[in-house]
């Protein structure tokens, strides 16, 4: 599963941007499909780096990749 770099709302869904072979790749996912995958559309828009994209299945999932910088921010 590849980490989602960012997301942007587009029409009745979300563009999910992730990295493949060093290049950014964008995949459109409709709100209906996000609901089917049990993904909160508002959360993926607000916290895209907590999600991953499976290029084989085309599914998005909550994975909460560890972000060391978040730990440093909490300690400061």
mmCIF file as gemmi writes it, N, C-alpha and C atoms, coordinates in Angstrom:
data_model
loop_
_atom_site.group_PDB
_atom_site.id
_atom_site.type_symbol
_atom_site.label_atom_id
_atom_site.label_alt_id
_atom_site.label_comp_id
_atom_site.label_asym_id
_atom_site.label_entity_id
_atom_site.label_seq_id
_atom_site.pdbx_PDB_ins_code
_atom_site.Cartn_x
_atom_site.Cartn_y
_atom_site.Cartn_z
_atom_site.occupancy
_atom_site.B_iso_or_equiv
_atom_site.pdbx_formal_charge
_atom_site.auth_seq_id
_atom_site.auth_asym_id
_atom_site.pdbx_PDB_model_num
ATOM 1 N N . UNK Axp A 1 ? 0.853 -1.175 0 1 0 ? 1 A 1
ATOM 2 C CA . UNK Axp A 1 ? 0 0 0 1 0 ? 1 A 1
ATOM 3 C C . UNK Axp A 1 ? 0.896 1.234 0 1 0 ? 1 A 1
ATOM 4 N N . UNK Axp A 2 ? 0.58 2.169 -0.884 1 0 ? 2 A 1
ATOM 5 C CA . UNK Axp A 2 ? 1.362 3.403 -1.018 1 0 ? 2 A 1
ATOM 6 C C . UNK Axp A 2 ? 0.727 4.519 -0.203 1 0 ? 2 A 1
ATOM 7 N N . UNK Axp A 3 ? 1.564 5.322 0.429 1 0 ? 3 A 1
ATOM 8 C CA . UNK Axp A 3 ? 1.033 6.426 1.222 1 0 ? 3 A 1
ATOM 9 C C . UNK Axp A 3 ? 0.409 7.477 0.311 1 0 ? 3 A 1
ATOM 10 N N . UNK Axp A 4 ? -0.758 7.972 0.72 1 0 ? 4 A 1
ATOM 11 C CA . UNK Axp A 4 ? -1.41 9.066 0.011 1 0 ? 4 A 1
ATOM 12 C C . UNK Axp A 4 ? -0.654 10.351 0.348 1 0 ? 4 A 1
ATOM 13 N N . UNK Axp A 5 ? -0.276 11.101 -0.665 1 0 ? 5 A 1
ATOM 14 C CA . UNK Axp A 5 ? 0.475 12.337 -0.456 1 0 ? 5 A 1
ATOM 15 C C . UNK Axp A 5 ? -0.44 13.518 -0.174 1 0 ? 5 A 1
ATOM 16 N N . UNK Axp A 6 ? -1.523 13.583 -0.932 1 0 ? 6 A 1
ATOM 17 C CA . UNK Axp A 6 ? -2.501 14.653 -0.729 1 0 ? 6 A 1
ATOM 18 C C . UNK Axp A 6 ? -3.793 14.27 -1.44 1 0 ? 6 A 1
ATOM 19 N N . UNK Axp A 7 ? -4.841 15.004 -1.127 1 0 ? 7 A 1
ATOM 20 C CA . UNK Axp A 7 ? -6.137 14.778 -1.752 1 0 ? 7 A 1
ATOM 21 C C . UNK Axp A 7 ? -6.752 16.129 -2.1 1 0 ? 7 A 1
ATOM 22 N N . UNK Axp A 8 ? -7.682 16.092 -3.038 1 0 ? 8 A 1
ATOM 23 C CA . UNK Axp A 8 ? -8.424 17.309 -3.364 1 0 ? 8 A 1
ATOM 24 C C . UNK Axp A 8 ? -9.821 16.899 -3.799 1 0 ? 8 A 1
ATOM 25 N N . UNK Axp A 9 ? -10.784 17.674 -3.345 1 0 ? 9 A 1
ATOM 26 C CA . UNK Axp A 9 ? -12.173 17.382 -3.706 1 0 ? 9 A 1
ATOM 27 C C . UNK Axp A 9 ? -12.389 17.725 -5.174 1 0 ? 9 A 1
ATOM 28 N N . UNK Axp A 10 ? -13.084 16.84 -5.862 1 0 ? 10 A 1
ATOM 29 C CA . UNK Axp A 10 ? -13.364 17.06 -7.274 1 0 ? 10 A 1
ATOM 30 C C . UNK Axp A 10 ? -14.753 16.524 -7.577 1 0 ? 10 A 1
ATOM 31 N N . UNK Axp A 11 ? -15.698 17.426 -7.827 1 0 ? 11 A 1
ATOM 32 C CA . UNK Axp A 11 ? -17.059 17.006 -8.154 1 0 ? 11 A 1
ATOM 33 C C . UNK Axp A 11 ? -17.674 16.158 -7.064 1 0 ? 11 A 1
ATOM 34 N N . UNK Axp A 12 ? -18.045 14.938 -7.413 1 0 ? 12 A 1
ATOM 35 C CA . UNK Axp A 12 ? -18.68 14.042 -6.436 1 0 ? 12 A 1
ATOM 36 C C . UNK Axp A 12 ? -17.702 12.996 -5.92 1 0 ? 12 A 1
ATOM 37 N N . UNK Axp A 13 ? -16.433 13.426 -5.749 1 0 ? 13 A 1
ATOM 38 C CA . UNK Axp A 13 ? -15.435 12.498 -5.241 1 0 ? 13 A 1
ATOM 39 C C . UNK Axp A 13 ? -14.157 13.205 -4.849 1 0 ? 13 A 1
ATOM 40 N N . UNK Axp A 14 ? -13.084 12.432 -4.809 1 0 ? 14 A 1
ATOM 41 C CA . UNK Axp A 14 ? -11.799 12.919 -4.328 1 0 ? 14 A 1
ATOM 42 C C . UNK Axp A 14 ? -10.696 12.446 -5.268 1 0 ? 14 A 1
ATOM 43 N N . UNK Axp A 15 ? -9.802 13.351 -5.643 1 0 ? 15 A 1
ATOM 44 C CA . UNK Axp A 15 ? -8.577 12.96 -6.331 1 0 ? 15 A 1
ATOM 45 C C . UNK Axp A 15 ? -7.569 12.567 -5.263 1 0 ? 15 A 1
ATOM 46 N N . UNK Axp A 16 ? -7.055 11.365 -5.364 1 0 ? 16 A 1
ATOM 47 C CA . UNK Axp A 16 ? -6.071 10.846 -4.421 1 0 ? 16 A 1
ATOM 48 C C . UNK Axp A 16 ? -4.717 10.848 -5.121 1 0 ? 16 A 1
ATOM 49 N N . UNK Axp A 17 ? -3.751 11.539 -4.539 1 0 ? 17 A 1
ATOM 50 C CA . UNK Axp A 17 ? -2.417 11.641 -5.136 1 0 ? 17 A 1
ATOM 51 C C . UNK Axp A 17 ? -1.468 10.774 -4.32 1 0 ? 17 A 1
ATOM 52 N N . UNK Axp A 18 ? -0.753 9.874 -5.024 1 0 ? 18 A 1
ATOM 53 C CA . UNK Axp A 18 ? 0.193 8.976 -4.391 1 0 ? 18 A 1
ATOM 54 C C . UNK Axp A 18 ? 1.404 8.837 -5.302 1 0 ? 18 A 1
ATOM 55 N N . UNK Axp A 19 ? 2.475 8.256 -4.802 1 0 ? 19 A 1
ATOM 56 C CA . UNK Axp A 19 ? 3.709 8.179 -5.571 1 0 ? 19 A 1
ATOM 57 C C . UNK Axp A 19 ? 3.937 6.779 -6.119 1 0 ? 19 A 1
ATOM 58 N N . UNK Axp A 20 ? 4.314 6.726 -7.402 1 0 ? 20 A 1
ATOM 59 C CA . UNK Axp A 20 ? 4.659 5.456 -8.052 1 0 ? 20 A 1
ATOM 60 C C . UNK Axp A 20 ? 5.896 5.689 -8.903 1 0 ? 20 A 1
ATOM 61 N N . UNK Axp A 21 ? 6.934 4.922 -8.642 1 0 ? 21 A 1
ATOM 62 C CA . UNK Axp A 21 ? 8.189 5.027 -9.392 1 0 ? 21 A 1
ATOM 63 C C . UNK Axp A 21 ? 8.738 6.449 -9.403 1 0 ? 21 A 1
ATOM 64 N N . UNK Axp A 22 ? 8.632 7.131 -8.267 1 0 ? 22 A 1
ATOM 65 C CA . UNK Axp A 22 ? 9.174 8.479 -8.135 1 0 ? 22 A 1
ATOM 66 C C . UNK Axp A 22 ? 8.329 9.577 -8.75 1 0 ? 22 A 1
ATOM 67 N N . UNK Axp A 23 ? 7.169 9.214 -9.287 1 0 ? 23 A 1
ATOM 68 C CA . UNK Axp A 23 ? 6.288 10.212 -9.9 1 0 ? 23 A 1
ATOM 69 C C . UNK Axp A 23 ? 4.943 10.229 -9.193 1 0 ? 23 A 1
ATOM 70 N N . UNK Axp A 24 ? 4.357 11.418 -9.107 1 0 ? 24 A 1
ATOM 71 C CA . UNK Axp A 24 ? 3.031 11.525 -8.504 1 0 ? 24 A 1
ATOM 72 C C . UNK Axp A 24 ? 1.984 10.979 -9.465 1 0 ? 24 A 1
ATOM 73 N N . UNK Axp A 25 ? 1.094 10.165 -8.927 1 0 ? 25 A 1
ATOM 74 C CA . UNK Axp A 25 ? 0.015 9.571 -9.702 1 0 ? 25 A 1
ATOM 75 C C . UNK Axp A 25 ? -1.297 9.969 -9.052 1 0 ? 25 A 1
ATOM 76 N N . UNK Axp A 26 ? -2.276 10.341 -9.848 1 0 ? 26 A 1
ATOM 77 C CA . UNK Axp A 26 ? -3.573 10.764 -9.332 1 0 ? 26 A 1
ATOM 78 C C . UNK Axp A 26 ? -4.637 9.754 -9.738 1 0 ? 26 A 1
ATOM 79 N N . UNK Axp A 27 ? -5.444 9.375 -8.761 1 0 ? 27 A 1
ATOM 80 C CA . UNK Axp A 27 ? -6.554 8.46 -8.993 1 0 ? 27 A 1
ATOM 81 C C . UNK Axp A 27 ? -7.819 9.086 -8.431 1 0 ? 27 A 1
ATOM 82 N N . UNK Axp A 28 ? -8.872 9.106 -9.227 1 0 ? 28 A 1
ATOM 83 C CA . UNK Axp A 28 ? -10.153 9.645 -8.782 1 0 ? 28 A 1
ATOM 84 C C . UNK Axp A 28 ? -10.941 8.543 -8.081 1 0 ? 28 A 1
ATOM 85 N N . UNK Axp A 29 ? -11.504 8.882 -6.904 1 0 ? 29 A 1
ATOM 86 C CA . UNK Axp A 29 ? -12.345 7.947 -6.152 1 0 ? 29 A 1
ATOM 87 C C . UNK Axp A 29 ? -13.646 8.673 -5.813 1 0 ? 29 A 1
ATOM 88 N N . UNK Axp A 30 ? -14.764 8.115 -6.223 1 0 ? 30 A 1
ATOM 89 C CA . UNK Axp A 30 ? -16.06 8.752 -5.956 1 0 ? 30 A 1
ATOM 90 C C . UNK Axp A 30 ? -16.414 8.631 -4.476 1 0 ? 30 A 1
ATOM 91 N N . UNK Axp A 31 ? -17.293 9.53 -4.017 1 0 ? 31 A 1
ATOM 92 C CA . UNK Axp A 31 ? -17.757 9.452 -2.63 1 0 ? 31 A 1
ATOM 93 C C . UNK Axp A 31 ? -18.449 8.12 -2.363 1 0 ? 31 A 1
ATOM 94 N N . UNK Axp A 32 ? -19.198 7.632 -3.338 1 0 ? 32 A 1
ATOM 95 C CA . UNK Axp A 32 ? -19.886 6.345 -3.178 1 0 ? 32 A 1
ATOM 96 C C . UNK Axp A 32 ? -18.876 5.221 -2.95 1 0 ? 32 A 1
ATOM 97 N N . UNK Axp A 33 ? -17.802 5.229 -3.725 1 0 ? 33 A 1
ATOM 98 C CA . UNK Axp A 33 ? -16.769 4.193 -3.565 1 0 ? 33 A 1
ATOM 99 C C . UNK Axp A 33 ? -16.066 4.334 -2.217 1 0 ? 33 A 1
ATOM 100 N N . UNK Axp A 34 ? -15.807 5.568 -1.783 1 0 ? 34 A 1
ATOM 101 C CA . UNK Axp A 34 ? -15.19 5.772 -0.465 1 0 ? 34 A 1
ATOM 102 C C . UNK Axp A 34 ? -16.083 5.19 0.631 1 0 ? 34 A 1
ATOM 103 N N . UNK Axp A 35 ? -17.383 5.434 0.518 1 0 ? 35 A 1
ATOM 104 C CA . UNK Axp A 35 ? -18.323 4.886 1.505 1 0 ? 35 A 1
ATOM 105 C C . UNK Axp A 35 ? -18.291 3.362 1.48 1 0 ? 35 A 1
ATOM 106 N N . UNK Axp A 36 ? -18.26 2.784 0.277 1 0 ? 36 A 1
ATOM 107 C CA . UNK Axp A 36 ? -18.185 1.326 0.153 1 0 ? 36 A 1
ATOM 108 C C . UNK Axp A 36 ? -16.922 0.761 0.804 1 0 ? 36 A 1
ATOM 109 N N . UNK Axp A 37 ? -15.833 1.552 0.764 1 0 ? 37 A 1
ATOM 110 C CA . UNK Axp A 37 ? -14.563 1.127 1.373 1 0 ? 37 A 1
ATOM 111 C C . UNK Axp A 37 ? -14.49 1.504 2.855 1 0 ? 37 A 1
ATOM 112 N N . UNK Axp A 38 ? -15.587 2.098 3.355 1 0 ? 38 A 1
ATOM 113 C CA . UNK Axp A 38 ? -15.664 2.554 4.746 1 0 ? 38 A 1
ATOM 114 C C . UNK Axp A 38 ? -14.602 3.599 5.082 1 0 ? 38 A 1
ATOM 115 N N . UNK Axp A 39 ? -14.41 4.519 4.133 1 0 ? 39 A 1
ATOM 116 C CA . UNK Axp A 39 ? -13.47 5.622 4.321 1 0 ? 39 A 1
ATOM 117 C C . UNK Axp A 39 ? -14.277 6.898 4.498 1 0 ? 39 A 1
ATOM 118 N N . UNK Axp A 40 ? -13.966 7.649 5.545 1 0 ? 40 A 1
ATOM 119 C CA . UNK Axp A 40 ? -14.619 8.923 5.809 1 0 ? 40 A 1
ATOM 120 C C . UNK Axp A 40 ? -14.055 9.966 4.858 1 0 ? 40 A 1
ATOM 121 N N . UNK Axp A 41 ? -14.889 10.474 3.962 1 0 ? 41 A 1
ATOM 122 C CA . UNK Axp A 41 ? -14.44 11.416 2.934 1 0 ? 41 A 1
ATOM 123 C C . UNK Axp A 41 ? -13.857 12.691 3.544 1 0 ? 41 A 1
ATOM 124 N N . UNK Axp A 42 ? -14.473 13.21 4.596 1 0 ? 42 A 1
ATOM 125 C CA . UNK Axp A 42 ? -13.942 14.422 5.226 1 0 ? 42 A 1
ATOM 126 C C . UNK Axp A 42 ? -12.578 14.165 5.845 1 0 ? 42 A 1
ATOM 127 N N . UNK Axp A 43 ? -12.402 12.988 6.437 1 0 ? 43 A 1
ATOM 128 C CA . UNK Axp A 43 ? -11.121 12.684 7.074 1 0 ? 43 A 1
ATOM 129 C C . UNK Axp A 43 ? -10.008 12.513 6.052 1 0 ? 43 A 1
ATOM 130 N N . UNK Axp A 44 ? -10.286 11.846 4.937 1 0 ? 44 A 1
ATOM 131 C CA . UNK Axp A 44 ? -9.22 11.684 3.938 1 0 ? 44 A 1
ATOM 132 C C . UNK Axp A 44 ? -8.853 13.024 3.308 1 0 ? 44 A 1
ATOM 133 N N . UNK Axp A 45 ? -9.807 13.946 3.239 1 0 ? 45 A 1
ATOM 134 C CA . UNK Axp A 45 ? -9.498 15.289 2.735 1 0 ? 45 A 1
ATOM 135 C C . UNK Axp A 45 ? -8.677 16.084 3.748 1 0 ? 45 A 1
ATOM 136 N N . UNK Axp A 46 ? -8.966 15.918 5.037 1 0 ? 46 A 1
ATOM 137 C CA . UNK Axp A 46 ? -8.254 16.655 6.089 1 0 ? 46 A 1
ATOM 138 C C . UNK Axp A 46 ? -6.928 16.012 6.48 1 0 ? 46 A 1
ATOM 139 N N . UNK Axp A 47 ? -6.847 14.686 6.398 1 0 ? 47 A 1
ATOM 140 C CA . UNK Axp A 47 ? -5.662 13.946 6.868 1 0 ? 47 A 1
ATOM 141 C C . UNK Axp A 47 ? -5.209 12.916 5.84 1 0 ? 47 A 1
ATOM 142 N N . UNK Axp A 48 ? -4.852 13.35 4.643 1 0 ? 48 A 1
ATOM 143 C CA . UNK Axp A 48 ? -4.55 12.389 3.583 1 0 ? 48 A 1
ATOM 144 C C . UNK Axp A 48 ? -3.374 11.462 3.888 1 0 ? 48 A 1
ATOM 145 N N . UNK Axp A 49 ? -2.395 11.934 4.649 1 0 ? 49 A 1
ATOM 146 C CA . UNK Axp A 49 ? -1.214 11.113 4.913 1 0 ? 49 A 1
ATOM 147 C C . UNK Axp A 49 ? -1.485 9.968 5.891 1 0 ? 49 A 1
ATOM 148 N N . UNK Axp A 50 ? -2.686 9.922 6.441 1 0 ? 50 A 1
ATOM 149 C CA . UNK Axp A 50 ? -3.072 8.8 7.311 1 0 ? 50 A 1
ATOM 150 C C . UNK Axp A 50 ? -3.682 7.655 6.504 1 0 ? 50 A 1
ATOM 151 N N . UNK Axp A 51 ? -3.671 7.798 5.179 1 0 ? 51 A 1
ATOM 152 C CA . UNK Axp A 51 ? -4.299 6.806 4.307 1 0 ? 51 A 1
ATOM 153 C C . UNK Axp A 51 ? -3.297 6.252 3.309 1 0 ? 51 A 1
ATOM 154 N N . UNK Axp A 52 ? -3.604 5.071 2.834 1 0 ? 52 A 1
ATOM 155 C CA . UNK Axp A 52 ? -2.789 4.439 1.811 1 0 ? 52 A 1
ATOM 156 C C . UNK Axp A 52 ? -3.643 4.07 0.617 1 0 ? 52 A 1
ATOM 157 N N . UNK Axp A 53 ? -2.983 3.907 -0.523 1 0 ? 53 A 1
ATOM 158 C CA . UNK Axp A 53 ? -3.672 3.524 -1.747 1 0 ? 53 A 1
ATOM 159 C C . UNK Axp A 53 ? -3.07 2.223 -2.244 1 0 ? 53 A 1
ATOM 160 N N . UNK Axp A 54 ? -3.918 1.223 -2.457 1 0 ? 54 A 1
ATOM 161 C CA . UNK Axp A 54 ? -3.477 -0.07 -2.973 1 0 ? 54 A 1
ATOM 162 C C . UNK Axp A 54 ? -3.658 -0.043 -4.485 1 0 ? 54 A 1
ATOM 163 N N . UNK Axp A 55 ? -2.544 0.029 -5.203 1 0 ? 55 A 1
ATOM 164 C CA . UNK Axp A 55 ? -2.63 0.163 -6.653 1 0 ? 55 A 1
ATOM 165 C C . UNK Axp A 55 ? -3.161 -1.094 -7.342 1 0 ? 55 A 1
ATOM 166 N N . UNK Axp A 56 ? -3.047 -2.24 -6.707 1 0 ? 56 A 1
ATOM 167 C CA . UNK Axp A 56 ? -3.555 -3.476 -7.309 1 0 ? 56 A 1
ATOM 168 C C . UNK Axp A 56 ? -5.072 -3.549 -7.267 1 0 ? 56 A 1
ATOM 169 N N . UNK Axp A 57 ? -5.656 -3.132 -6.151 1 0 ? 57 A 1
ATOM 170 C CA . UNK Axp A 57 ? -7.117 -3.21 -5.994 1 0 ? 57 A 1
ATOM 171 C C . UNK Axp A 57 ? -7.808 -1.883 -6.259 1 0 ? 57 A 1
ATOM 172 N N . UNK Axp A 58 ? -7.034 -0.784 -6.245 1 0 ? 58 A 1
ATOM 173 C CA . UNK Axp A 58 ? -7.621 0.536 -6.425 1 0 ? 58 A 1
ATOM 174 C C . UNK Axp A 58 ? -8.361 1.018 -5.194 1 0 ? 58 A 1
ATOM 175 N N . UNK Axp A 59 ? -8.046 0.417 -4.045 1 0 ? 59 A 1
ATOM 176 C CA . UNK Axp A 59 ? -8.741 0.781 -2.807 1 0 ? 59 A 1
ATOM 177 C C . UNK Axp A 59 ? -7.895 1.677 -1.929 1 0 ? 59 A 1
ATOM 178 N N . UNK Axp A 60 ? -8.591 2.486 -1.159 1 0 ? 60 A 1
ATOM 179 C CA . UNK Axp A 60 ? -7.99 3.384 -0.191 1 0 ? 60 A 1
ATOM 180 C C . UNK Axp A 60 ? -8.304 2.829 1.19 1 0 ? 60 A 1
ATOM 181 N N . UNK Axp A 61 ? -7.342 2.951 2.109 1 0 ? 61 A 1
ATOM 182 C CA . UNK Axp A 61 ? -7.588 2.475 3.46 1 0 ? 61 A 1
ATOM 183 C C . UNK Axp A 61 ? -6.84 3.302 4.487 1 0 ? 61 A 1
ATOM 184 N N . UNK Axp A 62 ? -7.364 3.326 5.701 1 0 ? 62 A 1
ATOM 185 C CA . UNK Axp A 62 ? -6.719 4.037 6.804 1 0 ? 62 A 1
ATOM 186 C C . UNK Axp A 62 ? -5.533 3.209 7.269 1 0 ? 62 A 1
ATOM 187 N N . UNK Axp A 63 ? -4.353 3.778 7.243 1 0 ? 63 A 1
ATOM 188 C CA . UNK Axp A 63 ? -3.162 3.045 7.648 1 0 ? 63 A 1
ATOM 189 C C . UNK Axp A 63 ? -2.337 3.788 8.681 1 0 ? 63 A 1
ATOM 190 N N . UNK Axp A 64 ? -2.544 5.09 8.819 1 0 ? 64 A 1
ATOM 191 C CA . UNK Axp A 64 ? -1.837 5.911 9.812 1 0 ? 64 A 1
ATOM 192 C C . UNK Axp A 64 ? -0.339 5.649 9.782 1 0 ? 64 A 1
ATOM 193 N N . UNK Axp A 65 ? 0.287 5.919 8.629 1 0 ? 65 A 1
ATOM 194 C CA . UNK Axp A 65 ? 1.734 5.803 8.53 1 0 ? 65 A 1
ATOM 195 C C . UNK Axp A 65 ? 2.369 6.65 9.622 1 0 ? 65 A 1
ATOM 196 N N . UNK Axp A 66 ? 3.417 6.155 10.232 1 0 ? 66 A 1
ATOM 197 C CA . UNK Axp A 66 ? 4.095 6.894 11.29 1 0 ? 66 A 1
ATOM 198 C C . UNK Axp A 66 ? 4.752 8.138 10.705 1 0 ? 66 A 1
ATOM 199 N N . UNK Axp A 67 ? 4.508 9.251 11.335 1 0 ? 67 A 1
ATOM 200 C CA . UNK Axp A 67 ? 5.096 10.529 10.923 1 0 ? 67 A 1
ATOM 201 C C . UNK Axp A 67 ? 5.968 11.041 12.067 1 0 ? 67 A 1
ATOM 202 N N . UNK Axp A 68 ? 7.285 10.76 12.037 1 0 ? 68 A 1
ATOM 203 C CA . UNK Axp A 68 ? 8.165 11.195 13.133 1 0 ? 68 A 1
ATOM 204 C C . UNK Axp A 68 ? 8.055 12.687 13.452 1 0 ? 68 A 1
ATOM 205 N N . UNK Axp A 69 ? 7.796 13.507 12.44 1 0 ? 69 A 1
ATOM 206 C CA . UNK Axp A 69 ? 7.698 14.946 12.694 1 0 ? 69 A 1
ATOM 207 C C . UNK Axp A 69 ? 6.513 15.26 13.607 1 0 ? 69 A 1
ATOM 208 N N . UNK Axp A 70 ? 5.453 14.451 13.535 1 0 ? 70 A 1
ATOM 209 C CA . UNK Axp A 70 ? 4.303 14.67 14.421 1 0 ? 70 A 1
ATOM 210 C C . UNK Axp A 70 ? 4.699 14.45 15.867 1 0 ? 70 A 1
ATOM 211 N N . UNK Axp A 71 ? 5.564 13.468 16.122 1 0 ? 71 A 1
ATOM 212 C CA . UNK Axp A 71 ? 6.004 13.199 17.49 1 0 ? 71 A 1
ATOM 213 C C . UNK Axp A 71 ? 6.825 14.384 18.022 1 0 ? 71 A 1
ATOM 214 N N . UNK Axp A 72 ? 7.686 14.93 17.178 1 0 ? 72 A 1
ATOM 215 C CA . UNK Axp A 72 ? 8.498 16.075 17.596 1 0 ? 72 A 1
ATOM 216 C C . UNK Axp A 72 ? 7.615 17.276 17.909 1 0 ? 72 A 1
ATOM 217 N N . UNK Axp A 73 ? 6.578 17.501 17.094 1 0 ? 73 A 1
ATOM 218 C CA . UNK Axp A 73 ? 5.672 18.633 17.312 1 0 ? 73 A 1
ATOM 219 C C . UNK Axp A 73 ? 4.943 18.494 18.637 1 0 ? 73 A 1
ATOM 220 N N . UNK Axp A 74 ? 4.57 17.287 19.008 1 0 ? 74 A 1
ATOM 221 C CA . UNK Axp A 74 ? 3.858 17.063 20.265 1 0 ? 74 A 1
ATOM 222 C C . UNK Axp A 74 ? 4.762 17.301 21.47 1 0 ? 74 A 1
ATOM 223 N N . UNK Axp A 75 ? 6.049 17.019 21.321 1 0 ? 75 A 1
ATOM 224 C CA . UNK Axp A 75 ? 6.988 17.195 22.432 1 0 ? 75 A 1
ATOM 225 C C . UNK Axp A 75 ? 7.359 18.653 22.655 1 0 ? 75 A 1
ATOM 226 N N . UNK Axp A 76 ? 7.209 19.462 21.644 1 0 ? 76 A 1
ATOM 227 C CA . UNK Axp A 76 ? 7.625 20.88 21.759 1 0 ? 76 A 1
ATOM 228 C C . UNK Axp A 76 ? 6.605 21.723 22.444 1 0 ? 76 A 1
